[in-house]
């Protein structure tokens, strides 16, 4: 491109232009023709010039809007008084080399000489330039002219790269950058929950920088993922377009974001129609959202409902009257040849002779008196002024900056030595300083100022393509997105006005949202928007949609069945109100009552031989201890508290030791009496008198009491909330504190029980009057069997069932002792009183002998 540019610069080809003299000139670069034809670079082609083709009336209207703004400023006595603005506008003809040549010509002074004042000719350079349109053209122009600090205010270049102040120190623009446009599109995607989108871009700076910003912002915002990214070729290669459209058709993404030019959309839509790709929601950039060439009945089945970002629409009173006054110059100079080309294009006529630099028009000769209002043309349709409004603001920005510069007070200026500049000495670089601080409000009510990067306060209209029942197409405004200093970026959408080709907003997701109670698990090798929904495990929840992970509930809470919130765990303990607790409590009270009844019977019949036999005092003590055993089981039922945890095992251990020690002493007395009945055995009874029996019972019981005290003092049992047994329950239990202490307590009871069993077993065959040893043997057998079975059952029973097992063992062993020891005696006392005599007992003993 560099060699091509140098070659044509040397050729000195003709530039299409519009010129108006003034005290200060502003430059303009516009694409009035959208293509150009270059001659082949041969020796024979020397002197031939490139020709511009494809006159665009709307782009010409943009150029005329600059002329209108300058004319309006000149009529305004409050803005630039005593200063007349002029302009020189060039047509870049859709070619970078022509546009750059025009920019250099504006910066250095025109080759042609124009009258500056009444009798003065010169080559006055411009003070600032409005343009260019394409980002690629503007990048090249701003790169070169930025070296000389020539201010450039673009009305249509949106590439975010132009916000680089180091690279483009004198660039400004009245159109928002693609960075803001990208964020605006992402806000729309987020508003409708479109998380799975395709992206089409043009093969130029505009497309590549937009794609870079879009991908970066989409990832950072977490708004979604790209299903695909495709680059549209400039040459419209049919094979490439066929592949791209096929990918669009087969993709699961139903939303397609585009950063492409109007000229690229035309061949793309031809292929879309060819493959019949329907059901897409198009998101258009400002480059083609207002393209009338695409709003046809043939394309609306595919493009109906399109949403897009459009440049802010504005109104400029007086513009229509100004456009109607545009007429070609009858003189034989062609400084305003663009106006003549416009006239020839509108009326299909030609002026003789045609100047060099454009294709000759056909038809009759133009008179210059034709009436434009008799021709149907979109040139006068001012209902949708968008790019023109940006041109208008760009001209006014330069004018206000120039006005501020000329109003500078000497000694308070911004330049060296606090100096100011004058109309005769001012330089373009000085205007850059004032452009940076310019701040004004247009007649339409929009504020215009530039940030530190040269970007204006961004604002976009959101447009929607409406397909009317009669087949007509309407582009309607359905919202706006803007940034303000106070509220930041905000999106406003009027959803009730939006036309959807599907009747409702489409769904475009790779995976449906994970509901509360689940978490996202990304699919391997796919974008993060493609995931599976995994239910939260027990004890964990997620209470919002698309949770990345499940959170654990607090220790006292469990997850709900839906896993979407935490619920307090049920507190479980052996309660008086549940069936098991009621049954055990009733059994305990029944055993206590039976003990009380038996005790009453024994007290009432305390003088009878059955009661008095073998120390009735020990029998009463056994009954009392059994009563305590029944009652201590109640300490295992109910909500565990510190005092119940400490008392339950101590009461249980001491009560049973008291009972078993009495039985042990009874057994020893039986053996001693039997031994004393033999010749020479009377001396053994002196060791088993009443005092010795009481002392032995007391001693054995005190040993257990000492064990309990040491246990409680060293490692006291405590109430504990156990969450290990069940994830949805808290088992409220008493931890033993010291397993050794609990084992010693049980072991001591077991030792006394086994000793009692062995002694009773040895005494089982004594004569009938001493055969209480048989009852003791049977009772101890029951007692030992219960407590041997208790140990594994207790260890393997969780929570409240461990307490139930221990209560059951206490009650079973207590009932075993009660029935085995006192059942036969009560039977004799109550049902066989004839056997409750000394004679009967002695008689049986004599007959046995």
QUIMO-V698118 format. One record per backbone hydrogen bond with DSSP energy under -0.5 kcal/mol. NH is the residue of the N-H (numbers start at 0). CO is the residue of the C=O. Records with the same first field share a line. If there is no record, write none. Layout:
NH->CO, CO
This chain:
4->0
5->1
6->2
7->3
8->4
9->5
10->6
11->7
12->7
17->88
19->86
22->83
23->83
25->85
26->127
27->87
28->129
29->89
31->29
33->53
34->52
36->50
41->39
44->41
45->42
47->44
50->36
51->356
52->34
55->31
56->54
59->55
60->56
61->57
62->58
63->59
64->60
65->61
66->62
67->63
68->64
69->65
70->66
71->67
72->68
73->69
74->70
75->71, 72
76->74
78->75
79->77
82->79
84->82
85->23
86->19
87->25
88->17
89->27
90->15
91->29, 89
94->91
98->94
99->95
100->96
101->97
102->98
103->99
104->100
105->101
106->102
107->103
108->104
113->121
115->119
116->119
119->116
121->113
125->105
126->24
127->24
128->150
129->26
130->128, 152
137->133
138->134
139->135
140->136
141->137
142->138
143->139
144->140
145->141
146->143
147->144
148->145
149->144
150->126, 148
151->169
152->128
153->151, 171
155->131
157->155
161->158
162->159
163->160
164->162
167->163
170->167
171->151
172->453
173->153
174->153
177->157
179->176
180->176
181->177
182->178
183->179
184->180
185->181
186->182
187->183
188->184
189->185
190->186
191->187
192->189
193->188
194->192, 507
195->507
196->224
197->254
198->227
199->256
200->229
201->258
202->231
203->201
207->203
208->204
209->205
210->206
211->207
212->208
213->209
214->210
215->211
216->212
217->213
218->214
219->215
220->216
221->217
222->217
223->217
224->194
226->196, 224
227->196
229->198
231->200, 229
235->232
240->236
241->237
242->238
243->239
244->240
245->241
246->242
247->243
248->244
249->245
250->246
254->195
255->280
256->197, 254
257->282
258->199
261->286
263->260
264->260
265->261
266->262
267->263
268->264
269->265
270->266
271->267
272->268
273->269
274->270
275->271, 272
276->271
277->275
280->253
281->279
282->255
283->281, 306
284->257
287->284
288->284
290->287
291->289
293->290
294->291
295->293
298->295
299->295
300->296
301->298
302->298
303->299
304->464
305->302
306->281
307->462
308->283
309->307, 460
311->458
313->384
318->315
321->317
322->318
323->319
324->320, 321
325->322
336->333
337->16
338->335
339->335
340->336
341->337
342->338
343->339
344->340
345->341
346->342
347->343
348->343
349->363
357->354
358->51
363->347
365->349
371->369
373->370
374->371
376->374
379->376
380->377
381->379
384->381
385->383
389->385
390->386
391->387
392->388
393->389
394->390
395->391
396->392
397->393
398->394
399->395
400->396
401->397
402->398
403->399
404->400
405->401
406->402
407->404
409->407
410->417
411->408
412->417
414->418
417->414
418->414, 415
425->421
429->426
430->426, 427
431->427
432->428
433->429
434->430
435->431
436->432
437->433, 434
439->447
441->445
444->441
447->439
449->437
450->454
453->450
455->172
456->448
459->480
460->309
461->478
462->307, 460
463->475
464->305
465->463, 473
466->464
467->465, 471
470->467
473->465
475->463, 473
477->461, 475
478->461
479->491
480->459
481->489
482->457
483->487
487->483
489->481
491->479
493->477
494->492
496->493
497->493, 494
499->497
502->499
510->528
514->512
516->541
517->514
518->533
519->546
520->531
522->529
525->522
529->526
530->528
531->520
533->518, 531
534->532
535->516
539->536
540->550
541->562
545->513
546->543
550->540
552->538
556->553
557->566
559->564
562->559
566->557
568->555
569->727
571->569, 729
574->572
577->574
581->577
582->578
583->579
584->580
585->581
586->582
587->583
588->584
589->585
590->586
591->587
592->588
593->589
594->590
595->591
596->592
597->593
598->594
599->595
600->596
601->597
602->598
603->599
604->600
605->602
607->604
611->607
612->608
614->611
615->611
617->614
618->614
619->615
620->616
621->617
622->618
623->619
624->620
625->621
626->622
627->623
628->624
629->625
630->626
631->627
632->628
633->630
634->631
635->632
636->633
637->573
644->640
645->641
646->642
647->643
648->644
649->645
650->646
651->647
652->648
653->649
654->650
655->651
656->652
657->653
658->654
659->655
660->656
661->657
662->658
663->659
664->660
665->661
666->662
667->663
668->664
669->665
670->666
671->667
672->668
673->669
674->670
675->671
676->672
677->674
680->677
683->680
684->681
685->682
686->683
687->684
688->685
692->688
693->689
694->690
695->691
696->692
697->693
698->694
699->695
700->696
701->697
702->698
703->699
704->700
705->701
706->702
707->703
708->704
709->705
710->706
711->707
712->708
713->709
714->710
717->734
719->732
721->719, 730
722->720
729->569
730->721, 728
731->571, 729
732->719, 730
734->717, 732
737->735
741->737
742->738
743->739
744->740
745->741
746->742
747->743
748->744
749->745
750->746
751->747
752->748
753->749
754->750
755->751
756->752
757->753
758->754
759->755
760->756
761->757
762->758
763->760
765->762
769->766
770->767
772->769
773->770
774->770
775->771
776->772
777->773
778->774
779->775
780->776
781->777
782->778
783->779
784->780
785->781
786->782
787->783
788->784
789->785
790->786
791->787
792->788
793->789
794->790
795->791
796->793
797->795
800->797
801->798
802->798
803->799
804->800
805->801
806->802
807->803
808->804
809->805
810->806
811->807
812->808
813->809
814->810
815->811
816->812
817->813
818->814
819->815
820->816
821->817
822->818
825->821
826->822
827->823
828->824
829->825
830->826
831->826, 827
834->831
835->832
836->834
840->836
841->837
842->838
843->839
844->840
845->841
846->842
847->843
848->844
